[in-house]
Amino acid sequence: MLLSPDQARHLYAHAVENHYAILAVNADSPAALTDCLVAASECGAPLIIETSLWQLTGRSFGNGDAMLGIDRYLAELRVLAETERFASIPVIYHTDHIKGPQTVEILRHAMRSHASSLSLDSSEMSHDENIATMRQLCSFAEENGLPATLEMEAGVDDGVTPLDEARSLFGAVESDFPGYLALWAPGVGTKHGLGNDMGGFDPDAIRAHRELASEIAGRPIGIALHGSSGLSEEQLRAGVAAGVAKVNWSSESLLIRSGAARDYYAAAGDRLEKGHPEWKATAMDTGVQDFVAERYVPRVIERMSVLGGAGQAAPFLDGLASAT
């Protein structure tokens, strides 16, 4: 079930109130998207599928056109999420790492296309630019009568964000446009990518930021954790206990999928030679996709379980049905 922005806001609050986090996977291809849905279905977990600029402009979706990429991605996800097999899984479509001169245009298009929730990459923005851009998005939603659920970030790779900065950034947007923000993504000692030093990871900072953001907003606000690929299971559980509601997962996900694809082609070398009786079956996309899925799906389930999301799909949907 692909969630609307209002339903996504309820799911983020449900995660905060029930002390689990939703896995947010950057899925690069239709095959990766399907694998994530299969994993969520098998363990009964809510799922966030998020796309960064490189997915939207990549050949699988927009082929250079980010807005076409949003349309194609949403169409693919909507068809899959509404099938009987996956209808019992709450699925959020979220924009992630959108930056550059087209940022506002891309996110306005995502809003008009009913993306479940939105965020942008503020790493190259000043403090004031970050606030101004978020205000632009809220204003666009308000002026056009569009629902919008937003995640706001600080310098997520810059150590631990001071609480005063949270008051200034999060507080400025919330005071002018109350109700749009559902997630806050401060720096908590993590870094994007693999092989980075995670020694600064600070669950106490997560707790402090979650409490402050919720106090400013007057409602439950979850922390979005960026740069999770280098964290141990123990650290992830500590983060969830402190108030993380959304965990971005990209680098490790890519490593698993690319490693499996490498192993498939390494083992299949002789079968890819012209004239081999198994050449066509080996060369078809479904061969490598099935091989990758066998390795990848269990790892997604494992990650969802570590975050406490397994089994949370049904309670959320039951509550949503009761509320409506």
C-alpha positions as CSV (number, residue, x, y, z in Angstrom):
1,M,0.0,0.0,0.0
2,L,1.6,3.2,-1.2
3,L,1.0,5.9,1.5
4,S,-0.2,9.4,0.9
5,P,1.7,12.3,2.6
6,D,-0.9,12.4,5.5
7,Q,-0.6,8.6,6.0
8,A,3.2,8.8,5.9
9,R,3.1,11.4,8.7
10,H,1.0,9.0,10.7
11,L,3.5,6.1,10.0
12,Y,6.4,8.2,11.2
13,A,4.6,9.1,14.4
14,H,3.7,5.4,14.8
15,A,7.4,4.5,14.6
16,V,8.3,7.1,17.3
17,E,5.5,6.1,19.6
18,N,6.2,2.3,19.3
19,H,10.0,2.6,19.4
20,Y,11.0,1.1,16.1
21,A,12.6,2.6,12.9
22,I,11.6,2.1,9.3
23,L,14.3,1.0,6.9
24,A,14.7,3.5,4.0
25,V,16.4,1.9,1.1
26,N,17.8,3.7,-1.9
27,A,16.7,1.3,-4.6
28,D,18.6,1.8,-7.9
29,S,16.5,-0.4,-10.2
30,P,13.1,-2.1,-10.6
31,A,14.7,-5.4,-9.4
32,A,16.0,-3.8,-6.2
33,L,12.6,-2.2,-5.6
34,T,10.9,-5.6,-6.0
35,D,13.4,-7.3,-3.6
36,C,12.7,-4.7,-0.9
37,L,9.0,-5.2,-1.2
38,V,9.5,-9.0,-1.0
39,A,11.6,-8.6,2.1
40,A,9.1,-6.3,3.8
41,S,6.2,-8.7,3.0
42,E,8.1,-11.6,4.4
43,C,8.7,-10.0,7.8
44,G,5.6,-7.7,7.9
45,A,7.6,-4.5,8.2
46,P,6.7,-1.0,6.9
47,L,9.1,0.1,4.2
48,I,10.5,3.4,2.8
49,I,11.8,3.4,-0.7
50,E,13.8,6.5,-1.4
51,T,15.4,7.9,-4.5
52,S,18.3,10.3,-4.8
53,L,19.1,12.4,-7.8
54,W,21.3,9.7,-9.3
55,Q,18.4,7.2,-9.3
56,L,16.0,9.7,-10.8
57,T,18.3,10.6,-13.6
58,G,19.7,7.1,-14.1
59,R,18.8,4.9,-17.1
60,S,16.4,2.7,-15.2
61,F,14.1,5.7,-14.7
62,G,14.6,9.3,-15.9
63,N,17.6,8.8,-18.3
64,G,18.8,12.3,-17.4
65,D,15.4,13.9,-16.6
66,A,14.8,13.8,-12.8
67,M,11.1,14.7,-13.1
68,L,10.5,11.9,-15.6
69,G,12.4,9.7,-13.1
70,I,9.9,10.6,-10.4
71,D,7.0,9.8,-12.6
72,R,8.4,6.4,-13.8
73,Y,9.5,5.5,-10.3
74,L,6.2,6.3,-8.7
75,A,4.3,4.5,-11.4
76,E,6.4,1.3,-10.9
77,L,6.1,1.5,-7.1
78,R,2.4,2.3,-7.1
79,V,1.6,-0.7,-9.4
80,L,3.6,-3.1,-7.2
81,A,2.5,-1.7,-3.8
82,E,-1.1,-2.0,-4.7
83,T,-1.0,-5.6,-5.8
84,E,-2.6,-8.2,-3.5
85,R,0.9,-9.5,-2.6
86,F,2.1,-6.2,-1.1
87,A,-1.2,-4.4,-0.2
88,S,-0.7,-5.3,3.5
89,I,2.7,-3.5,3.6
90,P,2.7,0.3,4.2
91,V,5.2,1.8,1.7
92,I,6.5,5.4,1.7
93,Y,8.1,6.9,-1.4
94,H,10.6,9.5,-0.2
95,T,13.0,11.8,-2.0
96,D,16.6,11.8,-0.7
97,H,19.8,13.7,-1.7
98,I,18.1,16.1,-4.1
99,K,20.4,19.0,-4.7
100,G,21.5,21.5,-7.3
101,P,19.8,24.3,-9.2
102,Q,16.7,22.2,-9.9
103,T,16.1,21.2,-6.3
104,V,12.9,23.2,-5.7
105,E,11.5,22.4,-9.2
106,I,12.1,18.7,-8.7
107,L,10.5,18.6,-5.2
108,R,7.5,20.7,-6.3
109,H,7.0,18.1,-9.1
110,A,7.3,15.3,-6.5
111,M,4.7,17.1,-4.4
112,R,2.3,17.4,-7.3
113,S,2.9,13.7,-8.0
114,H,1.8,12.8,-4.4
115,A,5.2,11.6,-3.2
116,S,4.7,10.3,0.4
117,S,7.4,12.4,2.0
118,L,10.2,14.7,0.9
119,S,13.7,15.8,1.9
120,L,16.5,17.6,0.2
121,D,20.3,17.5,0.5
122,S,21.4,20.6,2.4
123,S,25.1,19.8,2.5
124,E,25.9,22.5,0.0
125,M,23.5,25.1,1.5
126,S,24.1,27.7,4.0
127,H,22.0,27.8,7.2
128,D,19.7,30.5,5.7
129,E,19.5,28.8,2.3
130,N,18.3,25.6,4.0
131,I,15.5,27.4,5.9
132,A,14.5,29.4,2.8
133,T,14.2,26.3,0.6
134,M,12.1,24.4,3.1
135,R,9.9,27.5,3.5
136,Q,9.5,27.6,-0.3
137,L,8.3,24.0,-0.3
138,C,5.8,24.6,2.5
139,S,4.6,27.7,0.9
140,F,4.1,25.9,-2.4
141,A,2.1,23.2,-0.7
142,E,0.0,25.7,1.2
143,E,-0.8,27.8,-1.9
144,N,-1.7,24.8,-4.0
145,G,-3.7,22.9,-1.4
146,L,-1.2,20.0,-1.5
147,P,-0.5,17.7,1.4
148,A,3.2,17.5,2.2
149,T,5.2,15.6,4.8
150,L,8.8,16.8,5.1
151,E,12.1,15.8,6.6
152,M,14.5,18.6,7.4
153,E,18.3,18.0,7.8
154,A,21.3,19.8,9.2
155,G,24.9,19.0,8.4
156,V,24.5,15.2,8.8
157,D,28.2,14.5,8.0
158,D,29.6,17.3,10.2
159,G,29.8,15.6,13.6
160,V,27.0,16.3,16.2
161,T,24.7,19.1,15.4
162,P,24.4,21.6,18.4
163,L,20.9,21.9,19.9
164,D,20.9,25.6,19.2
165,E,21.2,24.9,15.5
166,A,18.2,22.6,15.8
167,R,16.2,25.4,17.4
168,S,17.2,27.8,14.7
169,L,16.7,25.5,11.7
170,F,13.8,23.2,12.7
171,G,12.2,25.9,14.8
172,A,12.2,28.5,12.0
173,V,10.3,26.3,9.6
174,E,7.9,24.9,12.2
175,S,7.0,28.3,13.5
176,D,6.1,29.6,10.0
177,F,4.6,26.5,8.6
178,P,3.4,24.3,11.5
179,G,2.6,20.7,10.8
180,Y,4.6,20.0,7.7
181,L,7.8,18.6,9.4
182,A,7.6,15.0,10.5
183,L,11.3,14.1,10.7
184,W,14.5,15.9,11.8
185,A,17.9,14.7,10.5
186,P,20.7,16.3,12.6
187,G,24.3,15.2,12.6
188,V,24.8,12.5,15.3
189,G,28.3,11.4,14.6
190,T,27.8,9.3,11.5
191,K,29.0,9.7,7.9
192,H,27.7,8.7,4.5
193,G,29.5,5.9,2.7
194,L,31.6,2.9,3.8
195,G,34.8,2.7,5.8
196,N,34.3,5.9,7.7
197,D,35.2,6.2,11.3
198,M,32.0,5.8,13.3
199,G,33.6,6.4,16.7
200,G,31.6,9.6,17.2
201,F,28.1,8.0,17.0
202,D,26.1,9.5,19.9
203,P,22.8,8.0,20.9
204,D,22.5,10.7,23.6
205,A,22.5,13.3,20.9
206,I,19.7,11.5,19.1
207,R,17.6,11.5,22.3
208,A,18.3,15.2,22.9
209,H,17.4,16.2,19.4
210,R,14.3,14.0,19.3
211,E,13.1,15.5,22.6
212,L,13.8,19.1,21.4
213,A,12.2,18.7,18.0
214,S,9.1,17.1,19.5
215,E,8.9,19.9,22.1
216,I,9.2,22.6,19.4
217,A,6.5,20.9,17.2
218,G,4.2,19.8,20.0
219,R,3.9,16.3,18.5
220,P,6.1,13.3,18.1
221,I,9.1,14.0,15.8
222,G,11.4,11.1,14.8
223,I,15.0,11.3,14.0
224,A,16.2,10.3,10.5
225,L,19.5,8.6,10.7
226,H,21.8,9.1,7.7
227,G,25.1,7.3,7.2
228,S,23.9,4.1,8.9
229,S,25.9,1.6,6.7
230,G,29.0,1.7,9.0
231,L,27.1,1.1,12.2
232,S,27.0,-2.1,14.2
233,E,23.7,-3.8,15.1
234,E,24.3,-2.7,18.7
235,Q,24.6,0.9,17.6
236,L,21.5,0.7,15.4
237,R,19.5,-0.7,18.3
238,A,20.8,2.1,20.6
239,G,19.8,4.7,18.0
240,V,16.3,3.3,17.7
241,A,15.9,3.3,21.5
242,A,17.0,6.9,21.6
243,G,14.4,8.0,19.0
244,V,15.5,7.1,15.5
245,A,12.4,6.5,13.3
246,K,13.9,6.3,9.9
247,V,17.2,4.7,8.9
248,N,18.7,5.5,5.5
249,W,20.5,2.5,3.9
250,S,22.3,2.9,0.6
251,S,26.1,2.2,0.6
252,E,25.9,-1.3,2.3
253,S,22.8,-2.1,0.2
254,L,24.8,-1.3,-3.0
255,L,27.7,-3.3,-1.7
256,I,25.6,-6.4,-1.2
257,R,23.9,-6.2,-4.6
258,S,27.1,-5.4,-6.5
259,G,29.0,-8.1,-4.8
260,A,26.3,-10.7,-5.6
261,A,26.3,-9.6,-9.3
262,R,30.1,-9.8,-9.5
263,D,29.9,-13.4,-8.1
264,Y,27.2,-14.4,-10.5
265,Y,29.2,-13.3,-13.6
266,A,32.4,-14.7,-12.2
267,A,30.9,-18.1,-11.8
268,A,28.9,-17.9,-15.1
269,G,31.9,-17.0,-17.3
270,D,32.0,-20.1,-19.4
271,R,28.2,-20.2,-19.8
272,L,28.3,-16.8,-21.4
273,E,30.4,-18.0,-24.3
274,K,28.7,-18.1,-27.7
275,G,27.5,-21.6,-28.4
276,H,27.2,-22.8,-24.8
277,P,23.8,-24.5,-24.4
278,E,23.0,-22.4,-21.3
279,W,24.1,-19.1,-22.8
280,K,20.7,-17.5,-23.3
281,A,19.3,-18.5,-19.8
282,T,22.5,-17.2,-18.2
283,A,22.6,-14.0,-20.1
284,M,19.0,-13.0,-19.4
285,D,18.5,-10.3,-16.8
286,T,16.4,-12.7,-14.7
287,G,19.4,-14.9,-14.1
288,V,21.5,-12.3,-12.3
289,Q,18.4,-10.8,-10.7
290,D,17.4,-14.1,-9.1
291,F,20.9,-14.7,-7.9
292,V,21.2,-11.2,-6.3
293,A,17.8,-11.5,-4.7
294,E,18.7,-14.8,-3.0
295,R,21.5,-13.0,-1.2
296,Y,19.9,-9.5,-0.8
297,V,16.4,-10.2,0.5
298,P,17.6,-12.0,3.7
299,R,19.9,-9.1,4.5
300,V,17.0,-6.6,4.1
301,I,14.9,-8.7,6.4
302,E,17.8,-8.8,8.9
303,R,18.1,-5.1,8.8
304,M,14.4,-4.5,9.3
305,S,14.4,-6.9,12.3
306,V,17.4,-5.1,13.9
307,L,15.4,-1.8,13.7
308,G,12.4,-3.4,15.3
309,G,10.2,-2.9,12.2
310,A,9.3,-6.6,11.7
311,G,5.6,-7.2,12.5
312,Q,4.8,-3.5,12.7
313,A,2.9,-3.3,9.3
314,A,-0.3,-4.9,10.5
315,P,-0.7,-2.8,13.7
316,F,-0.1,0.4,11.8
317,L,-2.7,-0.4,9.1
318,D,-5.2,-1.6,11.7
319,G,-4.8,1.8,13.5
320,L,-5.1,3.7,10.2
321,A,-8.3,1.9,9.3
322,S,-9.8,2.6,12.8
323,A,-8.9,6.3,12.4
324,T,-10.6,6.6,9.1
